[in-house]
Amino acid sequence: MVLVALSTWLMLIFNPDGSIGMYNIAHVAVAVFAAVVAALSLRSPDPLHLRAAAR
């Protein structure tokens, strides 16, 4: 679970032009949120309960 979170965070923290997005707190917060959701998705198929809201 930690490996998934770390891998997702690393992929999102680097920008396509090669710069690092850690200088912007909003970018870091979004990357951390996405990493946590990715890690939680290993334990449950729909951690944000989006499928239930669509019904």
C-alpha positions, 0 to 999 in steps of 0.5 A: 500500500505504501509503495502504491502511494509513493509511486503515485506521489512521485509521478504527480509531483514532477511536471512534464517539463522536468521541473518539480512541483513541490514549490506549490503547496496546492500541487503537493496537496493534490498529489498527496490526496491522489496518492492516498486515494490510490493506496486506499483503492487497494483495500476497497474498490471505490474508496470515495463511494462515487459508484453509490452516488451515481445511482 
